[in-house]
Amino acid sequence: MPDAMFVEVLTPDKTLYSGEAAVITLPGVAGSFQLLNMHAPMIANLKVGTIEITGLDNQKKTYSVNNGLVEVLNNKVVVLI
């Protein structure tokens, strides 16, 4: 079993993040939530807030978001903002 999930954070213009992560925290419309390795498949809407990605080295990257969508499938997380 892999130790990390693959995460991509995409805008219409560019890729903001592409790589492995241990944890990703997202601002869902029903409240903030976290995704971990091997999360069940899901699709969720995002609201205004901050995306925080924690890498395998515990380094954190943050991105501001006005709205968006996240898809989790086969241990891959794609965030469209």
C-alpha atoms as an extended CHARMM CRD file, in Angstrom:
* protein
*
        81  EXT
         1         1  MET       CA              0.0000000000        0.0000000000        0.0000000000  PROA      1               0.0000000000
         2         2  PRO       CA              1.4180000000        3.4450000000       -0.8670000000  PROA      2               0.0000000000
         3         3  ASP       CA              2.3300000000        5.8320000000        1.9620000000  PROA      3               0.0000000000
         4         4  ALA       CA              1.0150000000        8.9150000000        0.1740000000  PROA      4               0.0000000000
         5         5  MET       CA             -1.6370000000       10.0810000000       -2.1990000000  PROA      5               0.0000000000
         6         6  PHE       CA             -0.9380000000       11.9500000000       -5.4340000000  PROA      6               0.0000000000
         7         7  VAL       CA             -2.3210000000       15.5090000000       -5.4400000000  PROA      7               0.0000000000
         8         8  GLU       CA             -2.8160000000       18.0030000000       -8.2620000000  PROA      8               0.0000000000
         9         9  VAL       CA             -4.1040000000       21.5520000000       -7.7420000000  PROA      9               0.0000000000
        10        10  LEU       CA             -5.1300000000       23.0030000000      -11.1060000000  PROA      10              0.0000000000
        11        11  THR       CA             -6.3830000000       26.3770000000      -12.3350000000  PROA      11              0.0000000000
        12        12  PRO       CA             -7.5370000000       27.1180000000      -15.8890000000  PROA      12              0.0000000000
        13        13  ASP       CA             -4.0960000000       28.6580000000      -16.5310000000  PROA      13              0.0000000000
        14        14  LYS       CA             -1.5960000000       26.4500000000      -14.7280000000  PROA      14              0.0000000000
        15        15  THR       CA             -0.7730000000       23.6700000000      -12.3070000000  PROA      15              0.0000000000
        16        16  LEU       CA             -0.1640000000       25.0910000000       -8.8160000000  PROA      16              0.0000000000
        17        17  TYR       CA              0.8550000000       21.8010000000       -7.2060000000  PROA      17              0.0000000000
        18        18  SER       CA              1.6060000000       18.3190000000       -8.4590000000  PROA      18              0.0000000000
        19        19  GLY       CA              3.1140000000       15.6880000000       -6.2100000000  PROA      19              0.0000000000
        20        20  GLU       CA              2.6990000000       13.3320000000       -3.3020000000  PROA      20              0.0000000000
        21        21  ALA       CA              1.1440000000       14.4490000000       -0.0300000000  PROA      21              0.0000000000
        22        22  ALA       CA              0.4060000000       12.9930000000        3.3830000000  PROA      22              0.0000000000
        23        23  VAL       CA             -2.6160000000       15.2140000000        4.1610000000  PROA      23              0.0000000000
        24        24  ILE       CA             -4.6750000000       17.8200000000        2.3200000000  PROA      24              0.0000000000
        25        25  THR       CA             -7.1040000000       20.1350000000        4.1180000000  PROA      25              0.0000000000
        26        26  LEU       CA             -9.8700000000       21.7080000000        2.0230000000  PROA      26              0.0000000000
        27        27  PRO       CA            -12.6070000000       24.3190000000        2.6440000000  PROA      27              0.0000000000
        28        28  GLY       CA            -15.7590000000       22.3530000000        1.7790000000  PROA      28              0.0000000000
        29        29  VAL       CA            -19.1350000000       24.0680000000        1.4910000000  PROA      29              0.0000000000
        30        30  ALA       CA            -20.3470000000       22.0840000000        4.5360000000  PROA      30              0.0000000000
        31        31  GLY       CA            -17.1270000000       22.7750000000        6.4710000000  PROA      31              0.0000000000
        32        32  SER       CA            -13.4070000000       22.1580000000        6.3270000000  PROA      32              0.0000000000
        33        33  PHE       CA            -12.2870000000       18.5540000000        5.8170000000  PROA      33              0.0000000000
        34        34  GLN       CA             -9.1060000000       16.5280000000        5.4270000000  PROA      34              0.0000000000
        35        35  LEU       CA             -8.1190000000       13.8250000000        2.9930000000  PROA      35              0.0000000000
        36        36  LEU       CA             -5.6070000000       11.1380000000        3.9140000000  PROA      36              0.0000000000
        37        37  ASN       CA             -3.9130000000        8.2920000000        2.0900000000  PROA      37              0.0000000000
        38        38  MET       CA             -6.3510000000        5.7440000000        0.5810000000  PROA      38              0.0000000000
        39        39  HSD       CA             -9.4250000000        7.9710000000        1.0870000000  PROA      39              0.0000000000
        40        40  ALA       CA            -12.6930000000        6.6610000000       -0.3200000000  PROA      40              0.0000000000
        41        41  PRO       CA            -13.7500000000        8.0230000000       -3.7400000000  PROA      41              0.0000000000
        42        42  MET       CA            -15.6430000000       11.3130000000       -3.5410000000  PROA      42              0.0000000000
        43        43  ILE       CA            -16.4510000000       14.5890000000       -5.2630000000  PROA      43              0.0000000000
        44        44  ALA       CA            -17.0380000000       17.7710000000       -3.2470000000  PROA      44              0.0000000000
        45        45  ASN       CA            -17.5790000000       21.4800000000       -3.8340000000  PROA      45              0.0000000000
        46        46  LEU       CA            -15.2240000000       24.0030000000       -2.2730000000  PROA      46              0.0000000000
        47        47  LYS       CA            -15.9220000000       27.4880000000       -0.9050000000  PROA      47              0.0000000000
        48        48  VAL       CA            -13.7750000000       30.4950000000       -0.0800000000  PROA      48              0.0000000000
        49        49  GLY       CA            -10.8930000000       29.4840000000        2.1470000000  PROA      49              0.0000000000
        50        50  THR       CA             -7.4430000000       27.9470000000        2.1870000000  PROA      50              0.0000000000
        51        51  ILE       CA             -6.1410000000       24.6590000000        0.8520000000  PROA      51              0.0000000000
        52        52  GLU       CA             -3.2810000000       23.2750000000        2.9380000000  PROA      52              0.0000000000
        53        53  ILE       CA             -1.1370000000       20.4460000000        1.5890000000  PROA      53              0.0000000000
        54        54  THR       CA              1.2430000000       18.6530000000        3.9550000000  PROA      54              0.0000000000
        55        55  GLY       CA              4.0110000000       16.8200000000        2.1590000000  PROA      55              0.0000000000
        56        56  LEU       CA              5.7460000000       13.6300000000        3.2370000000  PROA      56              0.0000000000
        57        57  ASP       CA              8.5010000000       15.8150000000        4.7340000000  PROA      57              0.0000000000
        58        58  ASN       CA              5.9000000000       17.7230000000        6.8610000000  PROA      58              0.0000000000
        59        59  GLN       CA              6.4310000000       20.8620000000        4.7480000000  PROA      59              0.0000000000
        60        60  LYS       CA              3.1470000000       22.7370000000        4.2570000000  PROA      60              0.0000000000
        61        61  LYS       CA              1.9760000000       24.6210000000        1.1840000000  PROA      61              0.0000000000
        62        62  THR       CA             -1.1270000000       26.8020000000        1.2230000000  PROA      62              0.0000000000
        63        63  TYR       CA             -3.3010000000       28.1640000000       -1.5670000000  PROA      63              0.0000000000
        64        64  SER       CA             -6.2070000000       30.5870000000       -1.3340000000  PROA      64              0.0000000000
        65        65  VAL       CA             -9.3760000000       29.5350000000       -3.1050000000  PROA      65              0.0000000000
        66        66  ASN       CA            -12.6250000000       31.3400000000       -3.9600000000  PROA      66              0.0000000000
        67        67  ASN       CA            -14.4740000000       28.1850000000       -5.0050000000  PROA      67              0.0000000000
        68        68  GLY       CA            -13.7360000000       24.9360000000       -6.7360000000  PROA      68              0.0000000000
        69        69  LEU       CA            -14.1870000000       21.2090000000       -6.9350000000  PROA      69              0.0000000000
        70        70  VAL       CA            -12.2260000000       18.2440000000       -5.6030000000  PROA      70              0.0000000000
        71        71  GLU       CA            -12.2740000000       14.6750000000       -6.8940000000  PROA      71              0.0000000000
        72        72  VAL       CA            -10.7230000000       11.7250000000       -5.0550000000  PROA      72              0.0000000000
        73        73  LEU       CA            -10.3180000000        8.4670000000       -6.9710000000  PROA      73              0.0000000000
        74        74  ASN       CA             -7.7690000000        5.6310000000       -6.7620000000  PROA      74              0.0000000000
        75        75  ASN       CA             -5.5790000000        7.4880000000       -4.2300000000  PROA      75              0.0000000000
        76        76  LYS       CA             -5.3520000000       10.5290000000       -6.5290000000  PROA      76              0.0000000000
        77        77  VAL       CA             -6.7460000000       13.9310000000       -5.5250000000  PROA      77              0.0000000000
        78        78  VAL       CA             -7.5040000000       16.5060000000       -8.2180000000  PROA      78              0.0000000000
        79        79  VAL       CA             -8.4780000000       19.9990000000       -7.0440000000  PROA      79              0.0000000000
        80        80  LEU       CA             -9.9000000000       22.3590000000       -9.6670000000  PROA      80              0.0000000000
        81        81  ILE       CA             -9.8800000000       26.0150000000       -8.6000000000  PROA      81              0.0000000000
